[in-house]
Amino acid sequence: MVTAAACMALLLGWPGTATAWLASGSGKDAAEDTADRLDRVDRDTQRALEQADRDTSRLAERAARDEARYVEDRAEILAKTADDPVRQQQELAKLEADRIEDQAKIQEEAAKIAEELSEELHEINEDAGEHAVEFGDSTEMRNLAERENPEFDESGFPVRQGEIVGLNLGEGGVGTLQSKGFTVIATHDLPALQSRVTRLSAPVGLDAGMALAKARNALPNATLDYTHYYAMQFSSAGAAEKDRNASLPRKKGKLTIGMIDTGVVSHSALRGASIESRNFGSVEGAATKTHGTAVASILVSEGSNKLYVANIFRGSSSQPFTSADAIVDALDWMVANKVPVVNMSLSGPRNAILDRLVEQSVGRGTMIVAAAGNGGPTAPPAYPAALRSVVAVTAVDHENRVYRYANQGRYITVAARGVGEAAADSRGGIGQFSGTSFATPHVSAWMARCLTRSSPLTCGRKLRTSARDLGAPGYDPVYGYGLVD
């Protein structure tokens, strides 16, 4: 059945643009230019979301009318043909065939609305990105994925050696690249997102950077990028102090939430919750599950009784990493399972493939809430949190002071408790953790609870208006719209 959620999930990134902005001039004129640009982008986002909400509401009403008419027609057939079983079966069969055809048309229209919303969000993101610093700080990621001998993109971020990737290239696009010396490594379908990712090895003698430039020149309208690596959003400043006798309070609720993170271990704080896990990485050892176990325990304490856990990290326990292909696989799994809200704790550069598939996930009803980053107040934006289609969460302590390592910027949506936060320790007991990762699940649960009774558009408005203002009056780049309790 079609619902408004199928097309409206994003909404909350306002006024978070994808970035720290570059001024075209200086002083007051540059600031006013930036403010005007942000206002325009926000208006465009609002308009796109409201139109999609109206379209999906009309479609849902039509589906309800069709179903009511089907019930009436079926009852009438049964009454009129009670003494003629053969005729009855014929008329019921025709009625059922018509019903299936009508449902197929509605699903077709719903998919079209979702795709149009995704495309519009993409255009808005692109418009924002023209005036934005698209990449975060690569310094802390230089040694990431060393065992895979990465190359580095123009901004110093690690990428998979000798490889580029394309989205929905089609046979013609793939053929064009093959004629330029590229070789297809593998194709990978993402059925829930109705997309296909094609991995290509660089032509002989070209590194990944030169190969990407060559491919973009050959297919200027295609979505192509590197296979970037991403790090876990976890700061050493948040080391746990364990209490084996402590426990976490639990709010009542039957919330379904997804998390793209590390795996989780069996723990008393997760008892009673249904956990469906899938591994998209290859991390060995319980120590690497510390982060995911802590995040999962906060989600459960906030009222989640059904968790979809996608483990996307691999590598050593001291520096786990993931790549864009694992992230999009996990997103497709979440969308396939109709998970309403997905909690994410990872950071890295902006990636064209990931951008498009995040937008498509949002268009199909999966809201994404992500940690804003732990790079400090002067750090550039962290992705995917800095995308407009993602709710970016910063952390505050119990005195409402912002976490000293938290990123700041116009992409921050809201704040939540995330300093000295009690959560399950994978080695047993309850620890205290700090970082934007541990604030994010509070907001994910808030959104999941709201969605049980309201549309995504309504929940987006409620999140912004109900957040308790902190810092400078109104929206600010430190706390966003304020604290979500």
C-alpha positions in Angstrom: 0.0 0.0 0.0 1.3 3.5 -0.8 1.9 5.9 2.0 3.3 9.4 2.2 6.3 7.9 3.9 7.2 6.2 0.7 8.3 9.5 -0.8 8.8 11.9 2.0 11.5 10.7 4.3 14.1 13.3 4.2 13.0 16.7 5.1 15.1 17.3 8.2 18.5 18.5 7.0 17.3 22.1 6.9 19.0 24.4 6.9 21.9 22.1 6.8 23.6 22.6 3.5 26.1 20.0 2.5 29.0 22.0 3.8 31.0 24.9 4.9 30.3 27.6 2.4 32.8 29.4 0.2 32.0 33.1 -0.1 32.3 34.7 -3.6 33.3 38.0 -2.1 34.1 39.2 1.4 32.5 40.8 4.4 28.8 41.7 4.5 28.1 41.2 0.8 29.5 37.6 0.9 27.6 36.8 4.1 24.3 38.1 2.6 25.0 36.2 -0.6 25.4 33.0 1.4 22.3 33.7 3.5 20.2 34.3 0.3 21.5 31.1 -1.3 20.7 29.1 1.8 17.2 30.5 1.9 16.6 29.7 -1.7 17.8 26.1 -1.3 15.7 25.6 1.8 12.6 27.0 0.0 13.2 24.6 -2.9 13.6 21.7 -0.5 10.4 22.6 1.3 8.5 22.9 -2.0 9.7 19.5 -3.3 8.8 17.7 0.0 5.4 19.3 0.2 4.6 18.4 -3.4 5.6 14.8 -2.9 3.5 14.7 0.3 0.5 16.0 -1.6 1.0 13.5 -4.4 1.5 10.5 -2.2 -1.5 11.5 0.0 -3.7 11.6 -3.1 -2.4 8.3 -4.2 -3.1 6.7 -0.8 -6.6 8.1 -0.9 -7.1 6.6 -4.4 -5.8 3.2 -3.2 -8.2 3.3 -0.2 -11.2 4.1 -2.5 -10.2 1.3 -4.9 -10.0 -1.2 -2.0 -13.4 -0.1 -0.7 -15.0 -0.4 -4.1 -13.4 -3.9 -4.5 -15.0 -5.0 -1.2 -18.4 -3.7 -2.2 -18.2 -5.3 -5.7 -17.1 -8.6 -4.3 -20.0 -8.7 -1.8 -22.4 -7.9 -4.6 -21.1 -10.7 -6.9 -21.4 -13.2 -4.0 -25.0 -12.1 -3.4 -26.1 -12.1 -7.0 -24.4 -15.4 -8.1 -25.0 -17.5 -5.0 -27.0 -20.0 -7.1 -24.5 -20.1 -10.1 -21.1 -21.2 -8.8 -19.5 -21.2 -12.3 -20.6 -17.6 -13.1 -19.5 -16.6 -9.6 -16.0 -17.9 -10.0 -15.7 -16.2 -13.4 -16.8 -12.8 -12.1 -14.7 -13.0 -9.0 -11.6 -13.9 -11.1 -12.2 -10.9 -13.4 -12.7 -8.7 -10.3 -9.4 -9.9 -8.8 -7.6 -9.4 -12.1 -8.8 -5.8 -12.2 -7.8 -5.3 -8.6 -4.3 -6.5 -9.3 -4.0 -4.3 -12.4 -5.2 -1.2 -10.4 -2.7 -2.0 -7.6 0.1 -2.3 -10.2 -0.7 1.1 -11.6 -0.7 2.7 -8.1 2.7 1.1 -7.3 4.0 2.4 -10.7 2.9 5.9 -9.8 4.3 5.6 -6.4 7.7 4.6 -7.8 7.5 7.6 -10.2 6.8 10.0 -7.4 9.7 8.6 -5.4 12.0 8.9 -8.4 11.0 12.4 -9.1 11.6 13.4 -5.5 15.0 11.8 -5.6 15.9 13.6 -8.8 14.7 16.9 -7.3 16.6 16.5 -4.1 19.7 15.6 -6.2 19.3 18.9 -8.2 19.0 20.8 -5.0 22.1 19.1 -3.5 24.0 19.9 -6.7 22.9 23.5 -6.6 24.1 23.7 -3.0 27.3 21.9 -3.8 28.3 24.4 -6.5 29.1 26.9 -3.7 30.3 24.5 -1.1 33.5 22.8 0.1 32.5 19.2 -0.7 35.1 17.4 1.2 36.0 17.0 4.8 39.4 16.7 6.4 41.4 13.8 5.0 44.3 14.1 7.5 42.9 11.5 9.9 42.2 9.1 7.1 45.6 8.9 5.4 46.4 5.5 6.9 42.9 4.1 6.5 42.6 0.8 4.6 46.4 0.4 4.4 46.2 -3.3 3.8 44.3 -2.7 0.6 47.1 -0.4 -0.8 44.8 2.5 -1.6 45.4 5.4 -3.9 44.3 8.9 -3.0 41.8 11.3 -4.6 42.5 15.0 -5.2 41.7 15.9 -1.6 43.9 13.2 -0.1 41.1 10.7 0.8 41.9 7.0 0.3 40.2 5.2 -2.6 40.3 1.7 -4.0 43.4 1.2 -6.2 42.9 1.2 -9.9 39.1 1.3 -9.8 36.2 3.5 -10.5 32.4 2.9 -10.2 29.4 3.9 -12.2 25.7 4.0 -11.4 23.0 2.9 -13.8 25.3 3.2 -16.8 23.3 0.9 -19.1 24.7 -1.3 -21.8 25.6 1.7 -24.0 27.5 3.5 -21.2 29.4 0.3 -20.3 30.2 -0.3 -23.9 31.6 3.2 -24.3 33.9 2.8 -21.4 35.0 -0.6 -22.6 36.0 1.0 -25.9 38.1 3.4 -23.9 40.1 0.6 -22.3 38.1 0.0 -19.1 37.3 -3.5 -18.0 34.2 -4.5 -16.0 35.2 -6.0 -12.7 31.7 -6.7 -11.6 28.1 -5.5 -11.8 26.0 -5.4 -8.7 22.2 -4.9 -8.6 20.4 -3.1 -5.8 16.9 -4.3 -6.4 15.2 -2.2 -3.7 16.8 1.0 -5.0 16.2 -0.1 -8.6 19.8 0.6 -9.4 22.9 -1.1 -10.8 26.5 -0.4 -9.7 29.3 -1.2 -12.1 32.8 -1.6 -10.9 35.5 -0.9 -13.6 39.2 -1.3 -13.6 41.3 1.5 -15.0 42.8 1.3 -18.4 46.4 0.1 -18.5 48.8 2.8 -17.3 46.2 5.0 -15.6 45.7 5.4 -11.9 42.2 5.8 -10.4 42.3 9.6 -10.7 43.3 9.7 -14.4 40.8 6.9 -15.1 37.9 8.8 -13.4 38.7 11.9 -15.5 38.8 9.8 -18.7 35.5 8.1 -17.9 33.8 11.4 -17.0 35.0 12.9 -20.3 33.6 9.9 -22.2 30.3 10.0 -20.3 29.8 13.6 -19.1 26.2 13.0 -17.9 26.8 9.7 -16.1 27.2 9.3 -12.3 30.8 8.1 -11.8 33.2 8.3 -8.9 35.9 6.5 -7.0 35.3 3.7 -4.5 36.0 5.8 -1.4 36.9 4.4 2.0 35.1 5.6 5.2 36.1 5.6 8.8 34.1 4.9 12.0 32.7 8.0 13.7 34.4 7.1 17.0 36.7 9.3 19.1 39.3 8.0 21.5 38.1 10.8 23.8 35.0 8.6 24.4 36.7 5.7 26.1 34.4 3.7 28.3 34.5 3.5 32.0 32.8 0.2 32.8 30.3 -0.6 35.5 29.4 -4.3 35.5 26.5 -3.9 37.9 24.7 -1.0 36.1 21.8 -1.3 33.8 20.0 0.9 31.3 16.5 2.2 31.8 14.1 1.4 29.0 11.3 3.4 27.5 8.2 1.6 26.3 7.9 1.2 22.6 7.7 -1.1 19.6 10.0 0.8 17.3 11.7 -0.6 14.2 15.1 1.0 13.6 18.1 0.1 11.3 21.7 0.8 12.1 24.6 0.9 9.7 27.6 0.4 12.0 29.7 -2.5 13.4 28.1 -5.7 14.5 26.8 -6.3 18.0 27.5 -8.9 20.7 25.0 -10.6 22.9 24.4 -8.3 25.9 21.9 -8.0 28.8 21.1 -4.4 27.6 19.8 -5.9 24.3 17.7 -8.6 25.9 14.2 -8.9 24.6 14.9 -7.0 21.4 14.6 -8.8 18.1 17.9 -8.2 16.2 18.3 -9.1 12.5 21.9 -8.8 11.5 23.7 -9.0 8.1 27.4 -8.7 7.5 28.6 -6.5 4.7 32.2 -6.3 6.1 34.6 -8.8 7.6 35.6 -7.5 11.0 37.0 -10.2 13.3 37.0 -10.1 17.1 34.6 -8.8 19.8 36.6 -5.6 20.3 35.5 -4.3 16.9 31.9 -4.6 18.0 32.2 -2.1 20.8 30.7 0.8 18.9 27.8 -1.1 17.4 26.9 -2.7 20.7 26.9 0.7 22.5 24.7 2.3 19.8 22.3 -0.6 19.7 21.8 -0.5 23.5 20.9 3.2 23.3 18.3 2.5 20.6 16.8 -0.3 22.7 16.8 1.8 25.8 14.8 4.4 23.7 12.1 2.0 22.9 13.3 0.0 19.9 12.3 -3.7 20.0 13.3 -4.5 16.4 16.8 -3.7 15.1 18.2 -4.3 11.6 22.0 -4.3 12.1 24.2 -3.9 9.1 27.9 -4.5 9.9 29.8 -2.7 7.2 33.2 -2.5 8.8 36.3 -4.5 8.1 40.0 -4.4 8.9 41.8 -4.3 12.3 40.0 -3.7 15.6 42.1 -0.6 16.1 41.2 1.1 12.8 38.2 -0.5 11.2 37.1 0.9 7.8 34.5 0.5 5.2 33.9 1.5 1.6 31.2 3.1 -0.4 30.1 -0.2 -2.0 29.4 -1.8 1.5 27.4 1.3 2.5 25.1 1.2 -0.5 24.6 -2.6 -0.1 23.5 -1.9 3.5 21.2 0.9 2.4 19.5 -1.4 -0.2 18.9 -4.0 2.5 17.3 -1.4 4.8 15.0 -0.1 2.0 14.1 -3.7 1.0 13.0 -4.3 4.6 11.1 -1.0 4.7 13.0 0.2 7.7 11.6 3.7 8.5 14.7 5.1 10.1 18.4 4.2 9.7 21.1 5.3 12.2 24.6 5.9 10.7 27.9 6.5 12.4 30.7 6.9 9.8 32.6 9.7 8.0 34.5 10.4 4.9 34.4 12.4 1.7 31.4 13.2 -0.5 30.8 10.5 -3.1 28.5 10.9 -6.2 27.3 7.3 -6.1 26.6 7.4 -2.4 24.8 10.8 -2.8 22.4 9.4 -5.4 21.6 6.2 -3.5 21.0 8.1 -0.2 18.6 10.4 -2.1 16.9 7.3 -3.6 16.6 5.7 -0.1 15.0 8.8 1.2 12.6 9.0 -1.7 11.5 5.4 -1.0 10.7 6.1 2.6 13.9 5.3 4.6 14.9 8.3 6.8 18.6 8.6 7.6 20.0 10.1 10.8 23.8 10.4 11.0 26.5 11.5 13.4 27.7 15.1 12.6 31.3 14.2 13.2 34.0 14.4 15.9 36.6 16.5 14.0 36.3 19.6 16.2 34.6 23.0 15.7 36.8 24.0 12.8 36.6 20.7 10.9 35.0 20.7 7.5 31.7 18.8 7.1 31.5 15.0 7.6 29.7 12.9 5.0 27.1 11.4 4.7 25.8 13.6 7.6 26.4 16.8 5.6 24.1 15.8 2.8 20.8 17.7 2.7 18.9 14.4 2.7 20.4 13.3 6.1 19.5 14.4 9.6 22.8 15.5 11.2 23.1 15.2 15.0 25.7 16.8 17.3 26.3 15.9 20.9 26.0 17.9 24.2 26.8 17.0 27.8 24.4 17.0 30.7 24.9 20.7 31.2 23.9 21.3 27.6 27.4 22.3 26.5 28.4 21.1 23.0 30.9 18.2 22.9 34.3 19.8 22.5 35.2 17.5 19.5 31.9 17.9 17.7 31.9 19.3 14.2 30.0 22.6 13.7 28.4 24.1 10.6 25.2 25.0 8.7 24.5 21.3 8.2 23.9 20.5 11.9 20.2 19.7 12.4 19.7 19.1 16.1 21.6 18.1 19.3 21.2 15.3 21.8 22.9 13.9 24.8 26.2 12.2 23.8 28.9 13.0 26.4 29.5 10.5 29.2 26.5 8.6 27.8 25.7 5.3 29.4 25.6 2.4 27.0 26.4 -1.3 26.8 30.1 -2.3 26.8 30.8 -5.2 24.4 33.0 -6.8 27.1 30.2 -6.7 29.7 28.5 -4.2 31.9 27.6 -0.6 31.1 30.2 2.0 30.1 30.2 5.7 29.5 30.8 6.9 25.9 31.3 10.3 24.3 30.9 11.4 20.7 28.3 12.4 18.2 27.7 8.7 17.5 26.1 8.3 20.9 23.8 11.3 20.5 22.5 10.1 17.1 20.5 7.1 18.3 18.4 9.3 20.6 17.2 11.3 17.6 16.7 8.1 15.5 14.4 6.8 18.1 12.6 10.1 18.4 11.9 10.0 14.7 10.9 6.4 14.7 8.4 7.1 17.5 7.0 10.1 15.7 6.5 8.2 12.5 4.2 5.7 14.2 1.6 8.4 14.4 2.6 11.1 11.9 3.9 11.6 8.4 7.6 12.3 7.8 6.9 15.9 6.8 5.0 16.4 10.0 7.7 14.7 12.0 10.3 16.9 10.4 8.4 20.0 11.5 7.9 18.7 15.0 11.6 17.9 15.4 12.6 21.4 14.5 9.9 23.2 16.5 10.0 20.9 19.6 13.8 21.0 19.9 14.9 23.2 22.9 16.8 26.2 21.7 20.4 26.3 22.8 23.2 28.7 22.1 22.4 31.8 20.0 18.6 32.4 19.6 17.0 30.4 16.8 18.9 28.1 14.5 22.7 28.2 14.9 25.6 26.1 13.4 26.6 24.7 16.8 23.4 23.2 18.1 21.2 23.4 15.0 17.6 23.8 16.0 18.4 22.8 19.6 18.2 19.9 22.0 16.1 16.8 21.4 15.3 15.4 24.8 
